[in-house]
Amino acid sequence: MTMHLQRGLTTLNTKKRKASKRKPDAYYMDGWRSQNKFYKQKNLPTMTLDEYIDYIHGVYKPKTEPRAVSVPWHHTESNYRRESPNVPSHTSNNGIGTATKKPSMQYTGERRLVGIAMMHKSNLVPVFADDDDKTGSKQATEIAQMRRN
């Protein structure tokens, strides 16, 4: 039979260490310094150590200063309202908008439309016949090759 211990148990260094004496506030010093450093960078008021300890424990309520200016910086006596008693409403007899109607597109017959080809999914493009290609097969084969690539 062997003399093994269970996993996690050891016979070395099992005595209880003596706790080092420290000041009760020394635990919070590093956090307090870094907090005040951050607050100084942001131009905020810094805290004392006691305020910081209360802040960490959720007891501290910061001294609130009124954020709103007591005297308004803008002129309150001036009135920017129009003093007209009657405002005429818009009538429909003079038209809704000021834009002119776009002229409708019409086929002039300068180019001969041979057919409609599909590029990708439902993107339809017209196939025209050129001077050197009367049937339009040249442009149709180009579109078919582009569709496959």
C-alpha positions in Angstrom: 0.0 0.0 0.0 1.4 3.4 -1.0 1.2 6.6 1.1 -0.6 8.9 -1.4 -2.8 11.8 -0.5 -6.0 12.7 -2.3 -5.9 15.2 -5.1 -5.7 18.7 -3.8 -4.2 17.8 -0.4 -0.6 18.4 0.5 1.6 18.2 3.6 3.7 21.1 2.6 3.1 24.7 3.6 -0.1 24.1 5.5 0.4 26.4 8.5 -1.7 29.5 8.7 0.1 32.7 7.8 0.0 35.7 10.1 -1.9 38.6 8.6 0.1 41.7 7.9 -1.0 44.8 9.6 -2.1 47.5 7.3 -4.1 50.7 7.5 -7.7 50.1 6.8 -7.7 52.7 4.0 -4.7 51.3 2.2 -6.9 48.9 0.3 -8.7 51.7 -1.5 -5.7 54.0 -2.2 -4.8 52.8 -5.7 -8.4 53.0 -6.9 -8.8 56.4 -5.3 -5.7 57.8 -7.0 -6.7 56.4 -10.4 -10.2 57.8 -10.0 -9.0 61.3 -9.1 -6.5 61.2 -12.0 -9.3 60.3 -14.4 -11.5 63.1 -12.9 -8.8 65.7 -13.3 -8.3 64.7 -17.0 -12.1 65.3 -17.5 -12.1 68.5 -15.5 -14.4 67.1 -12.9 -14.3 67.7 -9.1 -12.1 65.2 -7.3 -13.1 63.2 -4.1 -11.5 62.8 -0.8 -10.6 59.3 0.4 -13.6 59.0 2.7 -15.9 60.2 -0.1 -14.3 57.6 -2.4 -14.8 54.8 0.1 -18.5 55.8 0.5 -18.8 55.9 -3.3 -17.4 52.4 -3.7 -19.9 51.1 -1.1 -22.8 52.9 -2.7 -23.4 55.3 0.2 -21.9 58.5 -1.2 -24.2 61.0 -2.9 -22.3 63.7 -4.8 -23.0 67.3 -4.1 -25.1 68.4 -7.0 -24.7 71.8 -8.4 -27.5 73.4 -10.3 -26.8 72.8 -14.0 -29.3 75.2 -15.4 -28.3 78.9 -15.5 -30.5 80.9 -13.2 -30.5 83.9 -15.5 -31.3 83.0 -19.1 -28.6 83.9 -21.6 -31.1 84.6 -24.4 -33.5 87.4 -24.8 -36.9 86.5 -23.5 -38.7 89.8 -24.1 -38.4 89.7 -27.9 -41.2 88.1 -29.7 -40.5 86.4 -33.0 -44.1 85.8 -33.9 -45.6 87.3 -37.0 -48.4 89.7 -36.2 -50.7 89.0 -39.1 -54.3 88.4 -38.2 -55.2 86.5 -41.4 -53.1 83.9 -43.3 -54.6 82.9 -46.6 -54.8 79.1 -47.2 -53.4 77.4 -50.3 -55.9 77.0 -53.1 -55.9 74.1 -55.5 -56.8 76.1 -58.6 -53.2 77.3 -59.1 -51.7 73.8 -59.2 -50.1 71.7 -56.5 -46.4 72.0 -57.5 -44.2 74.3 -59.5 -42.4 71.7 -61.5 -43.3 71.0 -65.1 -44.4 67.6 -66.4 -41.6 65.5 -67.8 -42.1 64.8 -71.6 -43.2 61.2 -72.2 -40.7 58.8 -73.7 -41.5 57.7 -77.2 -39.8 55.3 -79.6 -38.5 57.2 -82.6 -37.4 54.3 -84.7 -33.8 55.4 -85.2 -32.5 52.1 -83.8 -34.2 48.8 -84.5 -35.3 46.9 -81.4 -34.7 43.2 -82.0 -35.7 41.8 -78.6 -35.2 41.9 -74.8 -32.5 40.0 -73.0 -32.1 39.1 -69.4 -28.8 40.1 -67.7 -29.3 38.9 -64.1 -32.4 37.7 -62.3 -35.1 40.2 -63.5 -32.8 42.8 -65.0 -34.1 43.1 -68.6 -32.1 45.0 -71.2 -33.1 45.9 -74.8 -31.2 44.3 -77.7 -30.8 46.6 -80.7 -29.6 45.8 -84.2 -26.5 47.6 -85.4 -25.5 48.8 -88.9 -23.1 45.9 -89.3 -25.3 43.4 -87.5 -28.9 43.5 -88.9 -30.3 40.7 -86.8 -28.8 41.7 -83.4 -27.3 38.3 -82.8 -23.9 39.8 -82.0 -25.2 41.9 -79.1 -27.4 39.0 -77.9 -24.4 36.6 -77.7 -22.4 39.2 -75.8 -25.1 39.5 -73.2 -25.4 35.8 -73.0 -21.6 35.4 -72.4 -21.7 38.2 -69.8 -24.5 36.5 -68.0 -22.5 33.3 -67.7 -19.3 35.0 -66.5 
